[in-house]
Amino acid sequence: MNLQISGHHLEITPAIHDYVTGKLERVTRHFDNVIDVNVILSVDKLKQMAEVTVHLSGKDIHVEAAEEDLYAAIDSLVDKLDRQIQKHKQKLQDHHRGEKPSHEVE
């Protein structure tokens, strides 16, 4: 997994980098086919924003979150991303494995 963290009007400190990396490990624990992750952290006057684009095999997932605190924005972002990844993973699974096809007549 390639991880790129960038900041707009914000310097990415080692503490922020480690925090984001630690939080994103939860996503890779649920889904192994993550190819690339691009995180953008930005600051507007009173609003801290976090955006992430995750490139999976066959799909890109983009999530945004805004909070008053940057760490809270990262937490919210990872929660949203985790739900999106799990939703994508469920769509990939075959839910009708053991059933007979409906077009067959007995």
HUWO-V423774 format. One record per residue. N is the residue number from 0. RES is the residue in one small letter. PHI is phi as a letter, one per 30 degrees, with the letter a starting at -180 (* if undefined). Layout:
n	res	phi
N	RES	PHI
N	RES	PHI
This chain:
n	res	phi
0	m	*
1	n	c
2	l	c
3	q	b
4	i	c
5	s	b
6	g	b
7	h	c
8	h	h
9	l	a
10	e	c
11	i	d
12	t	d
13	p	e
14	a	d
15	i	d
16	h	e
17	d	d
18	y	d
19	v	d
20	t	d
21	g	d
22	k	d
23	l	d
24	e	d
25	r	d
26	v	d
27	t	d
28	r	d
29	h	d
30	f	b
31	d	d
32	n	d
33	v	d
34	i	c
35	d	b
36	v	b
37	n	b
38	v	c
39	i	b
40	l	c
41	s	b
42	v	b
43	d	c
44	k	f
45	l	c
46	k	b
47	q	c
48	m	c
49	a	b
50	e	b
51	v	b
52	t	b
53	v	c
54	h	c
55	l	c
56	s	d
57	g	j
58	k	a
59	d	c
60	i	c
61	h	c
62	v	b
63	e	b
64	a	b
65	a	b
66	e	b
67	e	d
68	d	c
69	l	d
70	y	d
71	a	d
72	a	d
73	i	d
74	d	d
75	s	d
76	l	d
77	v	d
78	d	d
79	k	d
80	l	d
81	d	d
82	r	d
83	q	d
84	i	d
85	q	d
86	k	d
87	h	d
88	k	d
89	q	d
90	k	d
91	l	d
92	q	d
93	d	d
94	h	d
95	h	c
96	r	d
97	g	d
98	e	d
99	k	d
100	p	d
101	s	d
102	h	d
103	e	d
104	v	c
105	e	d
